[in-house]
Protein backbone atom coordinates (compact mmCIF):
# COMPACT_ATOMS: atom_id res chain seq x y z
CA UNK A 1 0.00 0.00 0.00
CA UNK A 2 1.35 3.46 -0.86
CA UNK A 3 2.13 5.87 1.96
CA UNK A 4 -0.90 8.13 2.47
CA UNK A 5 -0.05 11.69 3.54
CA UNK A 6 -3.36 13.38 2.63
CA UNK A 7 -6.98 12.68 3.45
CA UNK A 8 -8.88 11.34 0.42
CA UNK A 9 -12.64 11.94 0.31
CA UNK A 10 -13.36 8.79 -1.69
CA UNK A 11 -11.66 6.67 0.99
CA UNK A 12 -13.71 8.29 3.76
CA UNK A 13 -16.93 7.67 1.82
CA UNK A 14 -15.96 4.04 1.17
CA UNK A 15 -15.68 3.44 4.92
CA UNK A 16 -19.48 3.46 5.08
CA UNK A 17 -19.27 -0.23 4.16
CA UNK A 18 -17.34 -0.96 7.38
CA UNK A 19 -20.08 0.64 9.45
CA UNK A 20 -22.65 -1.95 8.37
CA UNK A 21 -24.03 -3.86 11.33
CA UNK A 22 -22.19 -1.87 13.99
CA UNK A 23 -23.08 0.92 16.35
CA UNK A 24 -21.21 2.97 18.92
CA UNK A 25 -21.03 1.23 22.28
CA UNK A 26 -22.12 3.22 25.28
CA UNK A 27 -19.85 3.59 28.28
CA UNK A 28 -21.00 1.88 31.45
CA UNK A 29 -20.26 5.13 33.21
CA UNK A 30 -22.60 7.25 31.13
CA UNK A 31 -23.75 10.73 32.19
CA UNK A 32 -27.29 9.37 32.63
CA UNK A 33 -26.08 6.88 35.21
CA UNK A 34 -24.03 9.52 37.02
CA UNK A 35 -26.89 12.00 37.30
CA UNK A 36 -29.69 9.52 37.87
CA UNK A 37 -31.65 10.71 34.85
CA UNK A 38 -33.02 8.39 32.20
CA UNK A 39 -32.02 8.36 28.56
CA UNK A 40 -32.66 6.14 25.59
CA UNK A 41 -29.90 4.21 23.87
CA UNK A 42 -28.14 5.30 20.70
CA UNK A 43 -29.73 2.52 18.69
CA UNK A 44 -33.41 2.90 17.88
CA UNK A 45 -35.63 5.94 18.40
CA UNK A 46 -37.70 7.27 21.26
CA UNK A 47 -41.43 7.67 20.83
CA UNK A 48 -42.04 10.67 23.07
CA UNK A 49 -43.02 13.70 21.00
CA UNK A 50 -41.09 16.78 22.11
CA UNK A 51 -41.91 19.68 19.80
CA UNK A 52 -42.21 20.88 16.22
CA UNK A 53 -39.76 23.24 14.60
CA UNK A 54 -38.84 24.64 11.17
CA UNK A 55 -37.54 21.93 8.85
CA UNK A 56 -33.75 21.79 8.57
CA UNK A 57 -31.57 20.10 5.96
CA UNK A 58 -31.07 16.46 6.91
CA UNK A 59 -34.33 16.07 8.85
CA UNK A 60 -36.35 12.93 8.22
CA UNK A 61 -39.14 13.59 5.70
CA UNK A 62 -41.26 10.91 7.36
CA UNK A 63 -41.34 13.06 10.53
CA UNK A 64 -42.84 16.10 8.83
CA UNK A 65 -45.53 17.79 10.92
CA UNK A 66 -48.09 18.36 8.20
CA UNK A 67 -50.65 20.07 10.44
CA UNK A 68 -48.22 22.76 11.58
CA UNK A 69 -46.83 23.02 8.04
CA UNK A 70 -50.30 23.66 6.63
CA UNK A 71 -51.21 26.12 9.37
CA UNK A 72 -47.98 28.16 9.18
CA UNK A 73 -47.23 27.82 5.48
CA UNK A 74 -43.67 26.80 6.38
CA UNK A 75 -42.33 23.21 6.51
CA UNK A 76 -42.07 21.89 10.06
CA UNK A 77 -40.74 18.60 11.41
CA UNK A 78 -41.54 16.75 14.61
CA UNK A 79 -38.82 16.26 17.18
CA UNK A 80 -38.82 13.29 19.50
CA UNK A 81 -36.96 13.11 22.79
CA UNK A 82 -34.18 10.89 21.46
CA UNK A 83 -33.78 12.78 18.22
CA UNK A 84 -33.46 16.08 20.00
CA UNK A 85 -30.83 14.87 22.47
CA UNK A 86 -28.62 12.35 20.71
CA UNK A 87 -25.75 13.07 18.38
CA UNK A 88 -22.02 12.80 17.88
CA UNK A 89 -19.43 15.58 17.81
CA UNK A 90 -15.98 14.75 16.45
CA UNK A 91 -13.06 16.95 17.58
CA UNK A 92 -10.17 16.61 15.12
CA UNK A 93 -6.63 17.63 16.12
CA UNK A 94 -4.89 19.16 13.08
CA UNK A 95 -1.78 20.44 14.83
CA UNK A 96 1.58 19.91 13.05
CA UNK A 97 2.49 16.84 15.10
CA UNK A 98 -0.42 14.94 13.57
CA UNK A 99 1.11 15.22 10.10
CA UNK A 100 3.59 12.46 10.79
CA UNK A 101 3.73 8.76 10.02
CA UNK A 102 6.15 6.02 9.01
CA UNK A 103 3.76 3.07 8.53
CA UNK A 104 1.26 3.25 5.66
CA UNK A 105 -0.16 6.71 6.47
CA UNK A 106 0.14 9.87 8.54
CA UNK A 107 -1.55 10.04 11.95
CA UNK A 108 -3.72 12.83 10.54
CA UNK A 109 -5.00 10.53 7.78
CA UNK A 110 -5.70 7.67 10.18
CA UNK A 111 -7.55 10.06 12.50
CA UNK A 112 -9.76 11.22 9.62
CA UNK A 113 -10.47 7.59 8.67
CA UNK A 114 -11.47 6.78 12.26
CA UNK A 115 -13.68 9.87 12.43
CA UNK A 116 -15.37 8.90 9.16
CA UNK A 117 -16.14 5.38 10.39
CA UNK A 118 -17.61 6.71 13.64
CA UNK A 119 -19.66 9.26 11.70
CA UNK A 120 -21.14 6.61 9.41
CA UNK A 121 -22.09 4.44 12.39
CA UNK A 122 -23.71 7.31 14.24
CA UNK A 123 -25.69 8.26 11.16
CA UNK A 124 -26.83 4.66 10.66
CA UNK A 125 -28.26 4.79 14.19
CA UNK A 126 -30.24 7.90 13.24
CA UNK A 127 -28.02 10.40 15.04
CA UNK A 128 -26.81 13.78 13.92
CA UNK A 129 -23.09 14.19 13.31
CA UNK A 130 -20.94 17.31 13.61
CA UNK A 131 -17.24 18.12 13.83
CA UNK A 132 -14.70 20.75 14.76
CA UNK A 133 -11.12 21.05 13.51
CA UNK A 134 -8.42 22.73 15.57
CA UNK A 135 -4.72 23.45 15.15
CA UNK A 136 -2.64 24.12 12.06
CA UNK A 137 -4.44 27.43 11.62
CA UNK A 138 -7.79 25.62 11.25
CA UNK A 139 -10.74 26.98 13.18
CA UNK A 140 -13.53 25.12 11.43
CA UNK A 141 -16.77 23.57 12.54
CA UNK A 142 -19.62 21.59 11.04
CA UNK A 143 -22.84 21.85 13.02
CA UNK A 144 -24.49 18.49 13.75
CA UNK A 145 -26.87 17.34 11.01
CA UNK A 146 -28.60 14.07 10.22
CA UNK A 147 -28.62 11.62 7.36
CA UNK A 148 -26.09 10.85 4.68
CA UNK A 149 -25.91 14.52 3.78
CA UNK A 150 -24.84 15.38 7.31
CA UNK A 151 -22.04 12.80 7.22
CA UNK A 152 -20.83 14.01 3.82
CA UNK A 153 -20.59 17.56 5.15
CA UNK A 154 -18.31 16.26 7.91
CA UNK A 155 -16.20 14.17 5.52
CA UNK A 156 -15.69 17.07 3.13
CA UNK A 157 -14.62 19.22 6.06
CA UNK A 158 -12.09 16.60 7.16
CA UNK A 159 -10.65 16.57 3.64
CA UNK A 160 -10.58 20.37 3.36
CA UNK A 161 -9.12 20.93 6.83
CA UNK A 162 -6.34 18.45 6.15
CA UNK A 163 -5.50 20.16 2.86
CA UNK A 164 -5.48 23.62 4.45
CA UNK A 165 -3.68 22.93 7.73
CA UNK A 166 -0.44 24.87 8.09
CA UNK A 167 2.57 23.12 9.65
CA UNK A 168 4.41 26.36 10.43
CA UNK A 169 3.96 27.42 14.05
CA UNK A 170 0.18 27.08 14.17
CA UNK A 171 -0.18 25.09 17.39
CA UNK A 172 -3.57 25.38 19.09
CA UNK A 173 -3.86 24.03 22.65
CA UNK A 174 -6.49 21.46 23.50
CA UNK A 175 -8.06 23.78 26.06
CA UNK A 176 -8.96 26.25 23.31
CA UNK A 177 -10.58 23.50 21.26
CA UNK A 178 -12.54 22.26 24.29
CA UNK A 179 -13.98 25.74 24.79
CA UNK A 180 -15.38 25.57 21.25
CA UNK A 181 -16.61 22.03 21.85
CA UNK A 182 -18.68 23.16 24.83
CA UNK A 183 -20.50 25.69 22.67
CA UNK A 184 -21.49 23.06 20.11
CA UNK A 185 -22.46 20.22 22.43
CA UNK A 186 -26.12 19.82 23.32
CA UNK A 187 -27.61 17.74 26.15
CA UNK A 188 -27.20 14.04 25.43
CA UNK A 189 -24.60 14.44 22.67
CA UNK A 190 -21.40 12.41 22.72
CA UNK A 191 -17.88 13.67 22.05
CA UNK A 192 -15.02 11.78 20.42
CA UNK A 193 -11.65 13.54 20.49
CA UNK A 194 -9.00 12.38 18.00
CA UNK A 195 -5.50 13.57 18.93
CA UNK A 196 -1.93 12.43 19.53
CA UNK A 197 -1.82 14.25 22.87
CA UNK A 198 0.75 16.89 21.91
CA UNK A 199 -1.84 19.67 22.12
CA UNK A 200 -2.74 18.82 25.74
CA UNK A 201 -2.07 21.79 28.02
CA UNK A 202 -2.59 22.51 31.72
CA UNK A 203 -5.85 24.39 31.10
CA UNK A 204 -7.32 21.33 29.38
CA UNK A 205 -7.32 19.59 32.77
CA UNK A 206 -9.90 22.16 33.91
CA UNK A 207 -12.13 22.10 30.84
CA UNK A 208 -12.25 18.37 30.14
CA UNK A 209 -14.02 17.57 33.46
CA UNK A 210 -16.65 20.21 32.67
CA UNK A 211 -17.51 18.33 29.48
CA UNK A 212 -17.11 14.79 30.83
CA UNK A 213 -19.45 15.63 33.71
CA UNK A 214 -22.31 16.32 31.30
CA UNK A 215 -21.53 14.23 28.22
CA UNK A 216 -20.15 10.84 27.31
CA UNK A 217 -16.59 11.39 26.07
CA UNK A 218 -14.18 9.05 24.29
CA UNK A 219 -10.62 9.75 23.16
CA UNK A 220 -8.85 8.14 20.20
CA UNK A 221 -5.13 8.58 20.87
CA UNK A 222 -3.09 8.46 17.66
CA UNK A 223 0.45 7.12 17.57
CA UNK A 224 3.08 5.95 15.08
CA UNK A 225 5.50 3.03 15.33
CA UNK A 226 8.51 5.38 15.25
CA UNK A 227 7.15 7.14 18.34
CA UNK A 228 7.22 3.88 20.30
CA UNK A 229 10.82 2.96 19.40
CA UNK A 230 13.63 5.03 17.86
CA UNK A 231 15.06 4.17 14.42
CA UNK A 232 18.32 2.23 14.02
CA UNK A 233 21.47 4.18 15.03
CA UNK A 234 22.44 6.82 12.50
CA UNK A 235 21.90 10.44 11.47
CA UNK A 236 18.42 11.36 10.23
CA UNK A 237 16.94 14.55 8.77
CA UNK A 238 13.55 15.52 10.15
CA UNK A 239 11.26 18.10 8.57
CA UNK A 240 8.45 20.07 10.19
CA UNK A 241 7.10 22.56 7.71
CA UNK A 242 10.07 24.63 6.59
CA UNK A 243 12.22 23.59 9.57
CA UNK A 244 14.86 20.92 8.99
CA UNK A 245 16.76 19.30 11.84
CA UNK A 246 19.42 16.57 11.95
CA UNK A 247 19.19 14.04 14.80
CA UNK A 248 21.95 11.59 15.64
CA UNK A 249 20.30 8.41 16.87
CA UNK A 250 23.68 6.87 17.52
CA UNK A 251 23.60 8.86 20.78
CA UNK A 252 21.82 6.86 23.48
CA UNK A 253 20.60 10.07 25.12
CA UNK A 254 18.86 11.12 21.90
CA UNK A 255 17.29 7.67 21.54
CA UNK A 256 15.98 7.75 25.10
CA UNK A 257 14.68 11.33 24.91
CA UNK A 258 12.92 10.55 21.61
CA UNK A 259 10.60 7.89 23.01
CA UNK A 260 10.17 9.65 26.35
CA UNK A 261 8.86 12.82 24.72
CA UNK A 262 6.22 11.01 22.70
CA UNK A 263 5.20 8.84 25.65
CA UNK A 264 4.88 11.89 27.91
CA UNK A 265 2.49 13.57 25.46
CA UNK A 266 0.22 10.54 25.32
CA UNK A 267 0.40 9.96 29.07
CA UNK A 268 -0.58 13.55 29.86
CA UNK A 269 -3.88 13.17 28.03
CA UNK A 270 -4.42 9.56 29.08
CA UNK A 271 -3.94 10.41 32.75
CA UNK A 272 -6.55 13.16 32.58
CA UNK A 273 -8.98 10.76 30.94
CA UNK A 274 -8.32 7.99 33.47
CA UNK A 275 -9.15 10.31 36.37
CA UNK A 276 -12.47 11.16 34.72
CA UNK A 277 -13.37 7.63 33.68
CA UNK A 278 -13.14 8.63 30.02
CA UNK A 279 -12.59 5.74 27.62
CA UNK A 280 -9.28 6.03 25.74
CA UNK A 281 -8.37 4.01 22.64
CA UNK A 282 -4.83 3.95 21.22
CA UNK A 283 -4.77 3.84 17.44
CA UNK A 284 -1.62 3.15 15.41
CA UNK A 285 -1.29 4.86 12.04
CA UNK A 286 -1.15 1.47 10.27
CA UNK A 287 -3.78 -0.38 12.33
CA UNK A 288 -6.96 -2.04 11.09
CA UNK A 289 -9.65 0.47 12.04
CA UNK A 290 -12.44 -1.79 13.18
CA UNK A 291 -10.15 -4.04 15.19
CA UNK A 292 -8.39 -1.11 16.87
CA UNK A 293 -11.65 0.70 17.62
CA UNK A 294 -13.39 -2.46 18.86
CA UNK A 295 -13.90 -1.09 22.41
CA UNK A 296 -15.97 1.72 20.89
CA UNK A 297 -17.98 -0.55 18.63
CA UNK A 298 -20.92 -2.82 19.38
CA UNK A 299 -22.71 -5.36 17.23
CA UNK A 300 -26.23 -4.41 16.32
CA UNK A 301 -28.93 -6.84 17.41
CA UNK A 302 -30.49 -6.96 13.97
CA UNK A 303 -27.45 -6.80 11.70
CA UNK A 304 -24.49 -8.97 10.83
CA UNK A 305 -20.95 -7.62 10.76
CA UNK A 306 -19.33 -8.35 7.42
CA UNK A 307 -15.61 -9.16 7.69
C-alpha positions in Angstrom: 0.0 0.0 0.0 1.4 3.5 -0.9 2.1 5.9 2.0 -0.9 8.1 2.5 -0.1 11.7 3.5 -3.4 13.4 2.6 -7.0 12.7 3.4 -8.9 11.3 0.4 -12.6 11.9 0.3 -13.4 8.8 -1.7 -11.7 6.7 1.0 -13.7 8.3 3.8 -16.9 7.7 1.8 -16.0 4.0 1.2 -15.7 3.4 4.9 -19.5 3.5 5.1 -19.3 -0.2 4.2 -17.3 -1.0 7.4 -20.1 0.6 9.4 -22.7 -2.0 8.4 -24.0 -3.9 11.3 -22.2 -1.9 14.0 -23.1 0.9 16.4 -21.2 3.0 18.9 -21.0 1.2 22.3 -22.1 3.2 25.3 -19.9 3.6 28.3 -21.0 1.9 31.4 -20.3 5.1 33.2 -22.6 7.2 31.1 -23.7 10.7 32.2 -27.3 9.4 32.6 -26.1 6.9 35.2 -24.0 9.5 37.0 -26.9 12.0 37.3 -29.7 9.5 37.9 -31.7 10.7 34.8 -33.0 8.4 32.2 -32.0 8.4 28.6 -32.7 6.1 25.6 -29.9 4.2 23.9 -28.1 5.3 20.7 -29.7 2.5 18.7 -33.4 2.9 17.9 -35.6 5.9 18.4 -37.7 7.3 21.3 -41.4 7.7 20.8 -42.0 10.7 23.1 -43.0 13.7 21.0 -41.1 16.8 22.1 -41.9 19.7 19.8 -42.2 20.9 16.2 -39.8 23.2 14.6 -38.8 24.6 11.2 -37.5 21.9 8.8 -33.7 21.8 8.6 -31.6 20.1 6.0 -31.1 16.5 6.9 -34.3 16.1 8.9 -36.3 12.9 8.2 -39.1 13.6 5.7 -41.3 10.9 7.4 -41.3 13.1 10.5 -42.8 16.1 8.8 -45.5 17.8 10.9 -48.1 18.4 8.2 -50.6 20.1 10.4 -48.2 22.8 11.6 -46.8 23.0 8.0 -50.3 23.7 6.6 -51.2 26.1 9.4 -48.0 28.2 9.2 -47.2 27.8 5.5 -43.7 26.8 6.4 -42.3 23.2 6.5 -42.1 21.9 10.1 -40.7 18.6 11.4 -41.5 16.7 14.6 -38.8 16.3 17.2 -38.8 13.3 19.5 -37.0 13.1 22.8 -34.2 10.9 21.5 -33.8 12.8 18.2 -33.5 16.1 20.0 -30.8 14.9 22.5 -28.6 12.4 20.7 -25.8 13.1 18.4 -22.0 12.8 17.9 -19.4 15.6 17.8 -16.0 14.8 16.5 -13.1 17.0 17.6 -10.2 16.6 15.1 -6.6 17.6 16.1 -4.9 19.2 13.1 -1.8 20.4 14.8 1.6 19.9 13.0 2.5 16.8 15.1 -0.4 14.9 13.6 1.1 15.2 10.1 3.6 12.5 10.8 3.7 8.8 10.0 6.1 6.0 9.0 3.8 3.1 8.5 1.3 3.2 5.7 -0.2 6.7 6.5 0.1 9.9 8.5 -1.6 10.0 11.9 -3.7 12.8 10.5 -5.0 10.5 7.8 -5.7 7.7 10.2 -7.6 10.1 12.5 -9.8 11.2 9.6 -10.5 7.6 8.7 -11.5 6.8 12.3 -13.7 9.9 12.4 -15.4 8.9 9.2 -16.1 5.4 10.4 -17.6 6.7 13.6 -19.7 9.3 11.7 -21.1 6.6 9.4 -22.1 4.4 12.4 -23.7 7.3 14.2 -25.7 8.3 11.2 -26.8 4.7 10.7 -28.3 4.8 14.2 -30.2 7.9 13.2 -28.0 10.4 15.0 -26.8 13.8 13.9 -23.1 14.2 13.3 -20.9 17.3 13.6 -17.2 18.1 13.8 -14.7 20.8 14.8 -11.1 21.0 13.5 -8.4 22.7 15.6 -4.7 23.5 15.2 -2.6 24.1 12.1 -4.4 27.4 11.6 -7.8 25.6 11.2 -10.7 27.0 13.2 -13.5 25.1 11.4 -16.8 23.6 12.5 -19.6 21.6 11.0 -22.8 21.8 13.0 -24.5 18.5 13.8 -26.9 17.3 11.0 -28.6 14.1 10.2 -28.6 11.6 7.4 -26.1 10.8 4.7 -25.9 14.5 3.8 -24.8 15.4 7.3 -22.0 12.8 7.2 -20.8 14.0 3.8 -20.6 17.6 5.2 -18.3 16.3 7.9 -16.2 14.2 5.5 -15.7 17.1 3.1 -14.6 19.2 6.1 -12.1 16.6 7.2 -10.6 16.6 3.6 -10.6 20.4 3.4 -9.1 20.9 6.8 -6.3 18.4 6.1 -5.5 20.2 2.9 -5.5 23.6 4.4 -3.7 22.9 7.7 -0.4 24.9 8.1 2.6 23.1 9.6 4.4 26.4 10.4 4.0 27.4 14.1 0.2 27.1 14.2 -0.2 25.1 17.4 -3.6 25.4 19.1 -3.9 24.0 22.7 -6.5 21.5 23.5 -8.1 23.8 26.1 -9.0 26.2 23.3 -10.6 23.5 21.3 -12.5 22.3 24.3 -14.0 25.7 24.8 -15.4 25.6 21.3 -16.6 22.0 21.8 -18.7 23.2 24.8 -20.5 25.7 22.7 -21.5 23.1 20.1 -22.5 20.2 22.4 -26.1 19.8 23.3 -27.6 17.7 26.2 -27.2 14.0 25.4 -24.6 14.4 22.7 -21.4 12.4 22.7 -17.9 13.7 22.0 -15.0 11.8 20.4 -11.6 13.5 20.5 -9.0 12.4 18.0 -5.5 13.6 18.9 -1.9 12.4 19.5 -1.8 14.3 22.9 0.8 16.9 21.9 -1.8 19.7 22.1 -2.7 18.8 25.7 -2.1 21.8 28.0 -2.6 22.5 31.7 -5.8 24.4 31.1 -7.3 21.3 29.4 -7.3 19.6 32.8 -9.9 22.2 33.9 -12.1 22.1 30.8 -12.3 18.4 30.1 -14.0 17.6 33.5 -16.6 20.2 32.7 -17.5 18.3 29.5 -17.1 14.8 30.8 -19.4 15.6 33.7 -22.3 16.3 31.3 -21.5 14.2 28.2 -20.1 10.8 27.3 -16.6 11.4 26.1 -14.2 9.0 24.3 -10.6 9.7 23.2 -8.8 8.1 20.2 -5.1 8.6 20.9 -3.1 8.5 17.7 0.4 7.1 17.6 3.1 6.0 15.1 5.5 3.0 15.3 8.5 5.4 15.3 7.1 7.1 18.3 7.2 3.9 20.3 10.8 3.0 19.4 13.6 5.0 17.9 15.1 4.2 14.4 18.3 2.2 14.0 21.5 4.2 15.0 22.4 6.8 12.5 21.9 10.4 11.5 18.4 11.4 10.2 16.9 14.5 8.8 13.5 15.5 10.1 11.3 18.1 8.6 8.4 20.1 10.2 7.1 22.6 7.7 10.1 24.6 6.6 12.2 23.6 9.6 14.9 20.9 9.0 16.8 19.3 11.8 19.4 16.6 12.0 19.2 14.0 14.8 21.9 11.6 15.6 20.3 8.4 16.9 23.7 6.9 17.5 23.6 8.9 20.8 21.8 6.9 23.5 20.6 10.1 25.1 18.9 11.1 21.9 17.3 7.7 21.5 16.0 7.7 25.1 14.7 11.3 24.9 12.9 10.5 21.6 10.6 7.9 23.0 10.2 9.7 26.4 8.9 12.8 24.7 6.2 11.0 22.7 5.2 8.8 25.6 4.9 11.9 27.9 2.5 13.6 25.5 0.2 10.5 25.3 0.4 10.0 29.1 -0.6 13.6 29.9 -3.9 13.2 28.0 -4.4 9.6 29.1 -3.9 10.4 32.8 -6.5 13.2 32.6 -9.0 10.8 30.9 -8.3 8.0 33.5 -9.2 10.3 36.4 -12.5 11.2 34.7 -13.4 7.6 33.7 -13.1 8.6 30.0 -12.6 5.7 27.6 -9.3 6.0 25.7 -8.4 4.0 22.6 -4.8 4.0 21.2 -4.8 3.8 17.4 -1.6 3.2 15.4 -1.3 4.9 12.0 -1.2 1.5 10.3 -3.8 -0.4 12.3 -7.0 -2.0 11.1 -9.7 0.5 12.0 -12.4 -1.8 13.2 -10.2 -4.0 15.2 -8.4 -1.1 16.9 -11.7 0.7 17.6 -13.4 -2.5 18.9 -13.9 -1.1 22.4 -16.0 1.7 20.9 -18.0 -0.6 18.6 -20.9 -2.8 19.4 -22.7 -5.4 17.2 -26.2 -4.4 16.3 -28.9 -6.8 17.4 -30.5 -7.0 14.0 -27.4 -6.8 11.7 -24.5 -9.0 10.8 -21.0 -7.6 10.8 -19.3 -8.4 7.4 -15.6 -9.2 7.7 
